[in-house]
């Protein structure tokens, strides 16, 4: 097996599609595993309930009772169907098992395509999170070897491939998995059970997230921390191209050569109750209300005695002074953070900033300054496109700084420097508190860069920090007045089109407000730089169209009001979002929401709160599943 690593890289380099595809692919499925003294099925189902945000097309479990054959139960649809089918796990005895909740990539949602998948003769059972790029090639090979396939999934190919090598190389699971890893191009987190090894689970990882936990003679596997948090806080992060052999209370790790490697467990400090709804109807509303604490915690993690301390981030003053260009690379809401951060960084630190969509970044073959800094923003730290962009920057010798929430995530491990946000566990699909903490991280970086480069004085920096520290209380005040937004949202539930408009930072806020609305209410929504309306877009405004104007920037207030008047003259129904004191907006807007005053650089942190609430209440009024929007998943680990 000593040749495994060199063979792997030889195979990699011989593939013309490898560099283009395998670094960023994967899917959002959820994986759990357990072996121990207790019945496995209830634990697996409980873990899957914490991971259902990762996919809800189908679900399944495989459980083994001692030496008996493994029992596999699958169900199409939400996890509750599987729970009912197994009587909450009570009808499936056994103390070792694996489970899966699926977000379909290869093969339509169906019971047949649901995981777990079983090898041709039942020897290997596996669940998989990822995408196997060369599955057709491997499938043809296995068909020639006499294997039969029953599903349309790439996962079944992986299962049979492992079985093939298991039988070819002396029935060693670690060796079989190693050989399969060499042949597979793509991304995967695999958990497997073998007929000859009752009570044991074997796992392998490349690019797709996976953690392993140990506690009191029992072992756990999961795609994300909340799935096992109630059972153990001691977890291991399995690295890329690594394997693990999981027994009761014991985990052994291996590299691609099959050599044992040592790992130290990490302690998870999250409160287990933080992963529960705590009386709120939806996780999204709970996480909206957690924002004051999350913002405060993130500030306090790097502000000591009124001064910014980035020693934990690891960027010294000389490095900061030498930055020539900043590239902010992200997806979705994190990209909108970058849009807001661009205004703040350029204005305060006077450093040129480009904001890049991670999904497009590499395909432009971007021109990067060797003295530039790439800031990669990702809540999960596993976003595939963002991870690929980070690797591209590192390959070109560009320093990388990650803003992430999940300790030990792939992006956190691979970036040169890391700024951890303290948002806590994110359960709801739509991002709220993660967005807010990423904004805080961006503000703090901007202030420190500006002070270090002598664009602002220490006194000015201190004043900005004091204002930052007032944001949690101001967010609380906005949340206390949410009933007005609830009433307004009830009147907009039947809207067909909504437009958000703003200038400068207000445009960045509009982008996030629009995204929140469309992703959970399914109403067509767009954000526009207000000055661009007259260049064609205003033709879409008609009687009754809701137009939301964001006006937090004093220097741009009057110009945006003029754009709102243009919309009103075409029949638009206007909502204004501005700071207390701008009461003349009521001469123009039909409905107005006021937020506390703050420094204009930080206005995004306050203005986004009413827009989150608006999207939430519209969705609730429509009777939709707020936490699990259709066709979406929390961590997007697929290109």
C-alpha positions in Angstrom: 0.0 0.0 0.0 3.0 2.3 0.1 2.4 3.2 -3.5 -1.1 4.6 -2.9 -0.2 8.2 -2.6 2.0 8.3 -5.7 -0.5 6.3 -7.6 -3.3 8.7 -6.5 -1.4 11.7 -7.8 -0.4 9.9 -11.0 -4.1 9.1 -11.7 -5.0 12.7 -10.8 -2.5 14.2 -13.1 -3.5 12.0 -16.0 -7.1 13.2 -15.8 -7.9 16.3 -17.9 -11.0 17.0 -16.0 -9.6 16.7 -12.5 -8.5 20.3 -11.9 -11.7 21.7 -13.3 -14.2 19.6 -11.4 -13.1 17.7 -8.3 -12.0 20.5 -6.1 -15.4 22.0 -5.7 -18.0 19.3 -6.1 -20.0 17.6 -3.5 -23.6 17.6 -2.4 -25.4 18.7 0.7 -26.6 15.3 2.0 -26.4 14.5 5.8 -24.6 11.5 7.2 -24.8 10.0 10.7 -23.2 6.8 12.2 -23.2 5.1 15.5 -21.7 2.1 17.2 -22.0 1.4 20.9 -24.1 -0.1 23.7 -27.4 1.5 22.9 -29.9 0.9 20.2 -28.6 2.6 17.0 -31.8 3.4 15.1 -33.2 6.1 17.5 -29.8 7.7 17.7 -29.5 7.8 13.9 -32.9 9.2 13.4 -32.3 11.9 16.1 -29.0 12.8 14.4 -30.7 13.0 11.0 -33.3 15.3 12.4 -30.5 17.8 13.2 -29.2 17.4 9.6 -32.4 17.5 7.6 -31.5 21.0 6.5 -28.8 19.3 4.3 -31.4 17.5 2.2 -34.9 16.3 2.4 -35.7 14.4 -0.8 -35.4 11.0 1.0 -33.8 9.4 4.0 -32.7 6.0 5.1 -30.8 3.9 7.8 -28.9 0.7 7.9 -28.7 -1.1 11.2 -26.9 -4.3 12.2 -27.8 -6.4 15.2 -24.7 -8.5 16.2 -23.9 -11.1 13.6 -27.2 -10.8 11.8 -27.5 -9.3 8.3 -27.8 -5.6 8.1 -31.3 -4.3 7.8 -31.8 -1.3 5.4 -34.9 0.9 5.6 -35.5 3.8 3.2 -38.3 6.3 2.6 -38.9 9.0 0.0 -39.8 12.5 1.3 -39.1 14.2 4.6 -37.5 12.4 7.5 -40.8 12.0 9.3 -41.8 9.4 6.7 -38.9 7.2 7.8 -39.5 7.9 11.4 -43.1 6.7 11.0 -42.0 3.7 8.9 -39.6 2.5 11.7 -41.8 3.5 14.7 -39.1 6.0 15.8 -36.4 3.4 15.3 -38.0 0.9 17.8 -38.7 -1.6 15.0 -35.1 -1.8 13.9 -32.9 -3.6 16.5 -29.2 -3.3 16.6 -26.3 -1.3 18.1 -24.4 -0.3 15.0 -25.7 1.6 12.0 -25.4 4.4 9.5 -28.0 6.9 8.2 -28.5 9.5 5.5 -30.8 12.3 4.5 -30.6 13.1 0.8 -30.4 16.1 -1.5 -30.6 14.6 -4.9 -27.8 15.1 -7.5 -27.5 11.8 -9.4 -30.9 10.1 -9.7 -34.3 11.5 -9.0 -35.7 11.5 -5.5 -37.1 8.0 -4.9 -36.8 5.1 -2.4 -34.6 3.2 -4.8 -32.1 6.1 -5.1 -32.2 6.8 -1.4 -29.2 5.9 0.7 -27.9 3.6 2.2 -26.8 1.6 -0.8 -25.8 -2.0 -0.8 -23.2 -3.8 -2.9 -24.3 -6.5 -5.3 -24.2 -9.3 -2.8 -24.9 -7.3 0.3 -21.3 -7.4 1.5 -20.9 -3.6 1.8 -23.4 -1.0 2.9 -22.7 2.7 2.6 -23.9 6.3 2.7 -22.3 9.0 0.8 -22.2 12.8 0.7 -20.5 14.1 -2.5 -20.4 13.7 -6.2 -18.3 11.1 -8.0 -17.4 12.7 -11.3 -16.1 9.6 -13.1 -18.9 7.3 -12.0 -19.9 6.3 -15.5 -16.4 5.1 -16.3 -16.2 3.2 -13.1 -19.7 1.8 -13.6 -18.8 0.4 -17.0 -15.7 -1.3 -15.5 -17.8 -2.9 -12.7 -20.5 -4.0 -15.2 -17.8 -5.9 -17.1 -16.8 -7.5 -13.8 -20.3 -8.8 -13.4 -21.8 -6.3 -11.0 -25.5 -5.3 -11.2 -26.9 -1.8 -10.5 -30.3 -1.1 -9.2 -30.3 2.7 -8.8 -29.4 5.8 -10.9 -26.9 7.1 -8.2 -23.2 7.6 -8.3 -23.0 6.2 -4.7 -23.9 2.7 -5.8 -20.9 2.8 -8.0 -18.7 3.7 -5.0 -20.2 0.9 -2.9 -19.5 -1.8 -5.6 -16.1 -0.4 -6.2 -15.1 -0.8 -2.6 -16.6 -4.3 -2.6 -14.6 -5.2 -5.7 -11.3 -4.1 -4.1 -12.3 -5.8 -0.8 -12.5 -9.1 -2.5 -9.4 -8.5 -4.7 -7.0 -7.5 -2.0 -7.5 -10.0 0.8 -10.6 -8.7 2.5 -9.1 -5.7 4.2 -11.6 -2.8 4.5 -8.8 -0.2 4.9 -7.0 -1.5 1.8 -10.2 -1.8 -0.2 -11.2 1.8 0.6 -7.7 3.1 -0.2 -7.8 1.6 -3.6 -11.3 2.9 -4.3 -10.2 6.4 -3.2 -7.4 6.3 -5.7 -9.8 5.5 -8.5 -12.6 7.9 -7.6 -12.5 11.5 -9.0 -14.8 13.8 -7.2 -15.8 14.6 -3.6 -17.0 12.2 -0.9 -17.7 11.6 2.7 -18.3 7.8 2.9 -19.5 5.7 5.9 -19.4 2.0 5.3 -20.2 -1.3 7.1 -18.8 -4.6 6.0 -20.5 -8.0 6.6 -17.2 -9.5 8.1 -16.9 -6.7 10.6 -20.0 -6.5 12.8 -20.2 -3.5 15.1 -17.6 -1.5 13.1 -17.8 1.4 10.6 -15.2 2.5 8.1 -15.1 6.1 6.8 -13.3 8.0 4.1 -13.3 11.7 3.2 -12.3 14.0 0.4 -13.6 17.6 0.3 -17.0 16.8 1.8 -17.4 17.5 5.6 -17.3 14.8 8.2 -16.6 14.7 12.0 -16.3 11.8 14.4 -17.0 11.8 18.1 -16.2 9.5 21.0 -17.9 9.2 24.4 -18.4 6.6 27.1 -17.6 3.5 25.1 -19.5 4.7 22.0 -18.6 6.3 18.7 -20.4 8.7 16.4 -20.2 10.0 12.8 -21.8 13.0 11.4 -21.7 15.7 8.7 -22.1 18.5 11.2 -21.8 19.1 14.9 -25.5 19.4 15.9 -26.2 15.8 15.0 -24.0 14.4 17.8 -23.8 17.4 20.2 -26.2 15.8 22.8 -24.1 12.7 23.0 -20.5 13.9 23.0 -18.4 17.1 22.9 -15.2 15.3 22.0 -14.8 15.2 18.2 -12.2 14.5 15.6 -11.9 16.3 12.3 -10.9 13.8 9.6 -8.7 15.3 7.0 -8.7 15.2 3.2 -7.8 11.8 1.8 -7.9 10.2 5.2 -9.8 7.1 6.5 -11.0 6.0 9.9 -11.9 2.7 11.5 -14.7 3.3 14.0 -15.3 0.8 16.9 -17.1 1.3 20.2 -15.4 4.2 21.9 -12.3 3.8 19.7 -11.4 5.4 16.4 -8.2 4.7 14.4 -7.2 7.0 11.6 -5.2 6.2 8.4 -3.6 8.1 5.5 -4.1 7.0 1.9 -1.2 4.5 2.3 -3.1 2.8 5.1 -0.6 4.0 7.7 -2.0 4.9 11.1 -2.0 8.6 12.0 -2.5 10.3 15.3 -5.2 12.9 15.9 -6.1 14.9 19.0 -9.8 15.4 19.8 -11.3 18.9 19.9 -13.8 20.0 22.5 -17.0 21.6 21.2 -18.2 24.5 23.4 -21.6 25.0 21.9 -24.6 24.7 24.2 -26.6 21.7 23.1 -29.8 23.7 23.7 -28.6 26.2 21.1 -29.4 23.6 18.5 -33.0 23.4 19.6 -35.8 25.9 18.9 -36.1 27.1 22.5 -39.8 27.9 22.2 -39.6 29.7 18.8 -41.9 28.4 16.0 -39.0 28.2 13.6 -35.2 28.1 13.8 -35.0 31.1 11.6 -36.8 33.3 14.1 -34.7 31.9 16.9 -31.6 32.7 15.0 -32.8 36.2 14.2 -33.2 36.8 17.9 -29.8 35.4 18.6 -28.1 38.1 16.6 -27.5 40.6 19.4 -25.6 37.9 21.4 -23.8 36.6 18.3 -22.7 40.1 17.3 -21.6 40.9 20.9 -19.7 37.7 21.2 -17.9 38.2 17.9 -16.9 41.8 18.9 -15.7 40.7 22.3 -13.6 37.9 20.8 -11.2 40.5 19.2 -11.8 43.7 21.2 -10.0 43.8 24.5 -10.2 46.9 26.8 -11.6 49.0 23.9 -8.7 48.0 21.5 -8.7 45.6 18.6 -6.5 42.6 19.1 -6.1 40.4 16.0 -3.3 38.3 17.4 -5.6 35.3 17.1 -6.2 36.0 13.5 -2.5 36.1 12.9 -2.0 39.2 10.7 0.9 41.4 11.8 1.2 45.1 11.0 3.8 44.7 8.3 1.6 42.3 6.4 -1.3 44.7 6.7 0.7 47.7 5.5 1.9 45.7 2.4 -1.6 44.8 1.2 -2.0 46.2 -2.3 -5.4 44.8 -3.1 -8.2 42.9 -1.4 -10.3 40.2 -3.1 -13.4 39.2 -1.2 -14.7 35.9 -2.5 -18.0 34.4 -1.4 -21.4 33.0 -2.4 -25.0 34.0 -1.5 -25.4 36.0 1.7 -21.6 35.9 2.3 -21.2 37.6 -1.1 -23.6 40.4 0.1 -21.4 40.8 3.2 -18.5 41.3 0.8 -20.5 44.0 -1.1 -21.0 45.9 2.1 -17.5 45.4 3.3 -16.1 46.8 0.0 -17.6 50.2 0.8 -16.3 50.2 4.4 -12.8 48.9 3.6 -12.2 51.3 0.7 -13.6 54.3 2.5 -11.7 53.7 5.8 -8.6 51.8 4.9 -8.2 53.2 1.3 -7.3 49.8 -0.1 -8.8 48.8 -3.5 -11.4 46.0 -3.1 -12.9 43.6 -5.6 -15.9 41.5 -4.6 -16.0 38.2 -6.5 -18.6 35.5 -6.8 -16.8 32.3 -5.8 -18.7 30.3 -8.4 -17.2 32.5 -11.2 -13.8 33.3 -9.7 -11.6 30.7 -11.3 -13.3 30.6 -14.7 -12.3 34.2 -15.5 -8.6 33.2 -15.0 -8.4 36.3 -12.7 -5.4 38.6 -12.6 -4.2 38.7 -9.0 -1.6 40.9 -7.4 1.0 39.0 -5.6 0.8 41.4 -2.7 -3.0 41.1 -2.6 -5.1 39.5 0.2 -8.0 37.1 -0.6 -10.7 37.1 2.0 -12.9 34.0 1.8 -16.2 34.3 3.6 -18.2 31.2 4.4 -20.4 30.3 7.4 -19.8 26.6 7.2 -16.3 26.7 5.9 -17.2 23.9 3.5 -18.8 25.9 0.6 -17.4 24.2 -2.4 -17.0 27.1 -4.7 -15.4 29.2 -2.0 -13.0 26.4 -1.0 -12.0 26.0 -4.7 -11.4 29.8 -4.9 -9.2 29.7 -1.8 -7.1 26.9 -3.3 -6.8 28.8 -6.5 -5.5 31.9 -4.6 -3.0 29.7 -2.6 -1.8 28.1 -5.8 -1.0 31.6 -7.1 0.8 32.6 -4.0 -1.9 35.0 -2.7 -2.3 35.3 1.1 -5.7 34.0 2.2 -7.8 35.1 5.2 -11.0 33.1 6.0 -14.0 34.5 7.8 -15.8 31.3 9.0 -18.0 30.2 11.8 -17.2 26.5 12.0 -14.0 25.6 13.8 -11.9 22.9 12.0 -13.8 23.3 8.7 -12.0 22.8 5.4 -11.6 26.5 4.6 -10.5 27.3 8.2 -7.8 24.6 8.0 -6.5 25.6 4.6 -6.5 29.4 4.9 -3.3 31.2 5.9 -5.3 33.2 8.5 -8.7 32.7 10.1 -11.2 35.1 11.7 -13.7 33.0 13.5 -17.2 34.4 13.9 -19.1 33.4 17.0 -22.6 32.8 15.6 -23.0 29.4 17.2 -24.8 26.5 15.4 -26.8 27.5 12.3 -29.8 25.2 11.8 -32.1 27.3 9.6 -31.5 27.2 5.9 -31.7 31.0 5.4 -28.7 32.8 6.8 -29.3 35.5 9.5 -26.9 35.6 12.4 -24.0 34.2 10.4 -24.5 37.2 8.0 -24.5 39.6 10.9 -21.3 38.2 12.5 -19.5 38.2 9.1 -20.4 41.9 8.8 -18.8 42.6 12.2 -15.7 40.7 11.2 -15.5 42.9 8.1 -15.9 46.1 10.1 -13.2 45.1 12.5 -10.8 44.2 9.8 -11.5 47.6 8.1 -10.8 49.5 11.3 -7.6 47.7 12.1 -6.3 48.0 8.5 -7.2 51.7 8.5 -5.4 52.4 11.7 -2.4 50.3 10.8 -2.1 52.1 7.5 -2.6 55.5 9.3 -5.7 56.3 7.3 -7.5 56.9 10.6 -6.1 58.0 14.0 -6.2 55.9 17.1 -8.8 58.2 18.6 -11.0 57.8 15.5 -10.6 54.0 15.7 -11.6 54.1 19.4 -14.7 56.0 18.6 -15.6 53.6 15.8 -15.1 50.7 18.3 -17.4 52.3 20.8 -20.1 52.6 18.2 -19.6 49.0 17.2 -20.3 48.0 20.8 -23.7 49.7 20.7 -24.9 47.6 17.8 -26.2 44.6 19.9 -28.5 46.8 22.0 -29.7 48.6 18.8 -30.5 45.3 17.2 -32.5 44.4 20.3 -34.6 47.6 19.9 -35.5 46.7 16.4 -36.6 43.2 17.4 -38.8 44.7 20.1 -40.9 46.5 17.4 -41.3 43.5 15.0 -45.1 43.4 15.3 -45.5 46.3 12.8 -43.5 44.3 10.3 -45.6 41.3 11.0 -48.8 43.3 10.2 -47.2 44.8 7.0 -46.0 41.4 5.8 -49.6 40.0 6.1 -50.6 42.5 3.5 -47.8 41.5 1.1 -48.2 37.7 1.1 -49.9 37.8 -2.4 -47.3 40.0 -4.0 -45.9 38.8 -7.3 -42.9 41.1 -7.7 -40.9 43.1 -5.1 -38.0 45.4 -5.8 -35.4 46.6 -3.3 -33.5 49.7 -4.2 -30.7 51.7 -2.6 -27.4 53.4 -3.3 -23.9 52.7 -1.9 -24.1 50.5 1.2 -27.9 50.6 0.9 -27.6 48.7 -2.4 -25.6 46.0 -0.6 -28.4 45.9 2.1 -31.0 45.6 -0.7 -29.2 42.6 -2.2 -29.5 40.7 1.1 -33.1 41.8 1.7 -34.1 40.6 -1.7 -32.4 37.3 -1.3 -34.2 36.7 2.1 -37.5 37.4 0.4 -37.1 35.2 -2.6 -35.5 32.2 -0.9 -38.2 31.7 1.7 -41.3 33.3 0.3 -40.9 32.2 -3.3 -41.9 35.7 -4.5 -39.9 37.1 -7.4 -37.7 39.7 -5.9 -34.8 41.8 -7.3 -32.4 44.4 -5.8 -31.2 47.3 -7.9 -28.8 50.2 -7.4 -31.4 52.9 -7.3 -29.7 55.0 -10.0 -30.0 52.2 -12.4 -33.8 52.1 -12.4 -34.1 54.6 -15.2 -32.0 52.4 -17.4 -34.8 50.0 -18.2 -35.8 48.4 -14.9 -38.5 50.9 -14.1 -40.6 49.5 -17.0 -41.3 46.5 -14.7 -43.0 48.7 -12.1 -46.8 48.8 -12.4 -49.8 49.4 -10.2 -49.4 47.8 -6.8 -45.7 46.7 -7.3 -44.0 46.7 -3.9 -40.8 48.8 -4.0 -38.7 48.9 -0.8 -36.3 51.8 -0.6 -33.3 51.5 1.8 -32.1 55.0 3.0 -29.5 54.7 5.7 -26.7 56.9 4.1 -27.3 60.6 4.8 -25.3 61.7 1.7 -27.5 59.6 -0.6 -30.8 60.0 1.1 -32.3 62.7 -1.2 -31.2 60.9 -4.4 -32.8 57.6 -3.3 -36.1 59.4 -2.3 -36.2 60.9 -5.8 -35.9 57.3 -7.2 -38.7 56.2 -5.0 -40.9 59.1 -6.3 -40.2 57.9 -9.8 -41.5 54.4 -8.9 -44.6 55.9 -7.1 -45.5 57.8 -10.2 -45.7 54.5 -12.0 -48.1 53.1 -9.4 -45.7 51.4 -7.0 -46.6 50.8 -3.3 -43.6 52.1 -1.4 -42.0 51.0 1.8 -39.2 53.1 3.3 -36.4 51.8 5.6 -34.4 54.6 7.2 -33.0 55.9 10.4 -35.0 57.7 13.1 -35.2 61.4 12.4 -35.9 61.1 8.6 -39.6 61.5 9.1 -40.1 63.4 5.9 -39.9 60.0 4.2 -43.6 59.6 5.1 -44.5 62.2 2.5 -43.3 59.7 -0.1 -43.5 56.1 1.4 -46.8 54.3 2.1 -45.2 52.4 5.0 -42.0 53.2 6.9 -39.7 51.3 9.2 -37.2 53.2 11.3 -33.9 51.9 12.7 -31.7 53.5 15.4 -29.0 55.9 14.1 -25.4 54.5 13.9 -22.3 55.4 11.9 -23.2 55.0 8.2 -20.4 52.5 7.8 -22.2 50.1 10.1 -25.8 50.7 9.0 -26.0 47.3 7.3 -26.0 45.6 10.7 -29.2 47.4 11.7 -31.1 47.7 8.4 -30.8 44.0 7.5 -32.9 43.1 10.7 -36.3 44.4 9.4 -35.6 42.8 6.0 -35.0 39.4 7.6 -38.2 39.8 9.6 -40.1 40.9 6.6 -39.1 37.9 4.6 -39.8 35.6 7.5 -43.3 36.9 8.1 -44.3 36.9 4.4 -43.2 33.2 4.3 -45.2 32.3 7.4 -48.3 34.1 6.1 -48.0 32.0 3.0 -47.9 28.8 5.1 -44.4 27.9 3.8 -41.6 25.9 5.5 -39.3 28.7 6.6 -36.4 26.6 7.8 -36.3 24.3 4.8 -37.0 26.3 1.6 -37.6 24.2 -1.5 -34.6 23.2 -3.6 -32.2 24.7 -1.1 -29.8 23.4 1.5 -27.9 25.1 4.3 -24.3 24.3 3.2 -23.9 24.4 -0.5 -21.1 22.0 -1.2 -22.0 21.5 -4.9 -20.9 23.5 -7.9 
